[in-house]
Amino acid sequence: MIKETDDTVHYYSDTLIHKLEQAFNSDVTLILAPAGYGKTTAIRDLMKRMEQKENLKAEWITASSEMDEKIQFRILSTFEKIDSYNNKEIKTILIIDNAELLHEKFLKMIWQGIEKRSRIPIQIMLISNDEKYQWLGSTSDLFRIVRDDLILRPDHIKNYFELANLYISYEDATRLYEYTDGWIAAVYLQQLSYKRTGDILHAKAATLLMKSVVWDALSTQEKELLLAIAPFRKVSAEQIAYIFDLEEIPQEMFQLLGRIPFIWKQDTPLRYEIHPILQELLKERLTEGNEDKRKEIELRAGDCFKESGQLEDAVCLFWKNRDYERILATDIRELSCESCKDIRFGRMAEDVLQNCPDSLIAKYPEQILILIKNLCGRDVREQQKEYMQHLFSVFSKMNLKEEEKNHLLGEWMLVHAITLFPDMDAMLHEMNDVAEMLNGKSCIIQRDDPFIFEIPMLLLVAHVKSGQLDQVVEKYEEAMNLYSVISDGNGSGSGALLRAEAALCKGFFDEAALYCYKAAYLAESSQQRSLGKTIQTILSLVSICIGGKDGYEAAKQLLDKIPNENDRPGSSTELTKILIEKTIYFIMGEENWLQEHSDIQDEKPCIPWTMIVMGHLKEFYTCFRTERYTEAVEMGEKLALSLMESKSIYALIIVETVLSLCYAKNGKSDLSKDHFMKAFSIAMPDSFILPFIILWEQIQNMIWTWDKKCAEEFLKRETVIRISQISREFRNKWKSYYNKYTEEQKNL
């Protein structure tokens, strides 16, 4: 149903329209939802439509806080109007809006008026902003329309925007749904904002609406109660008791919460859910008030979150108020940049390490070590060294028993060993000492902790010196085996996974698959589900390189072995389908296929082994793929210089290879040859051939732009012949599969 008035479009889902039409078959209909859910508008639109189609009249009584005499007069006038209808075939719908404001004696008066006119078909609709409103009259024929029926869900929001000639993605519609919780008035404001400014989400307008609808109507007592629970999205009865330091919550407090709109009571277990925009408003009001009061409320809420096991929420509030002791007194082992899916944890760790006093470091040394450990993987290597040295100096001044001091030193050395990565020799040497000092058991790192080196592909940072790939892999695996024993299985399988990466890069795909199986088995045995995502990435690359139908089947089998079920975006079949489509797009590059799949034309995907590395490599390759060769050359030269300094062999081979192709496209064959031979000479000591296999057709075309004799001699090299053979098989398998795949798609 659509109704347009000036700038307004009213949208109703098919489900709601069906329920509204059902209401005409009931003597009494209750429409219960907070303000701004479109109750009155929906009934008005429906009545206009029904009055045109059927022989009925709608009479409205809108309740307010007027004097009793005025309300009584309005009710009597309405019944006089109903009595004036001469045609008894006319059905009358008596609509009481804002019914929660009408005293029960007037509702009974209305009901008695209907009973006295039993010969006149009168139905009653009660519209209430209070979802707790329970007046049912004396009839058993009752029909309800509630908030869930009125909520606009993502598909509704998308359709609503389209009716206003505004087109948004389903993802944007989902964002709006998550922000507004389907509150129609707020969705409408977002629609206006998008129409006038292009902003898909305008928070300020929604909070101002919530202020006028809810906050301004609250009593001082209600406002104080809401501010006390402002940090909570859902607050339980136990948490309310904790916040107010009560053994038992008084009934008056429950009644207060029950009266406030946009807070929904859930009975099992008893808790109150606060609308996200109301919560945003409350946090805003809390910030605008007394600073000491805000801090007191937030820290008390943080203590409550900690008590109920919501550690991430607790630590965020503690850090916001820079209460370092509360942070360090919290068990933060299960928190990390990865687990929080947020950069705040890393920033918090750095802030605590830089600013907390030595007295707290001495009081919570193990917590400090955990914070330092969680900075691994962030670009703060020099700071880590400083933190470790400062921590060591604090340790040396602590008055501890010899046994305690040795254990603490062992924990310090364990974290220090990790910070030495990717210096495998130093890391392995220190890990050997750690194993002896800790008697094979760490308190700092345990099995359930997030694995520190969960990086796809690990070779991107681990391989820093040409010709030492095998030694790097061997020493990493040895160090991780020790680390895994000390930490009760943490990171188990990562050594086998690095071997899989190395085999993949050397073109030994069957061997890579076997190591992937081993890594998955070890990770599952030690319950290392956090490694699943990384294993999935490597397995996907292996299956691509196997090629064709074999690759597709291998992908399905391999992905089914992943122990990380919860982190998967879909089933192995869905993942494999995406994987295959991206591969076909890259390898075939045919316009007819792109035309059939117009949804992916906007973004040219990178080849598989650059899709999973650093963003700037992806951007660089995209420049090359979209034939912006001059821009790619400029970007590639800068990347090559920075990679020489960071000593990332994996990335350097990729950049130098693509850079050589860019120079060839610009007609500079000498520079093209120089850069390619540089990439080749860096790769050969480790038999690192994966990039050349993937790009071989373009590389061959480039080679023939060199001096003919030089090109012929190069192409006769044993390694080059192997690359050419693998690449040919790789492409033939995918071309064969491509033909079958497109045929199958046509027949679906």
PyMOL commands that set and color helices and strands:
alter all, ss='L'
color gray80, all
select helices_A, chain A and resi 14-25+39-53+68-83+99-101+104-116+147-150+154-163+170-180+184-197+203-213+215-217+220-228+237-243+251-259+276-288+291-307+311-320+324-328+337-340+344-355+358-363+365-373+381-397+402-419+424-437+459-462+469-486+494-505+509-525+529-546+548-560+565-567+572-588+591-596+598-600+608-611+615-625+629-646+649-665+669-686+690-694+696-703+708-715+718-747
alter helices_A, ss='H'
color red, helices_A
select strands_A, chain A and resi 2-5+8-11+28-32+56-62+91-97+122-128+142-146+234-236+263-266+271-274
alter strands_A, ss='S'
color yellow, strands_A
deselect
rebuild
show_as cartoon
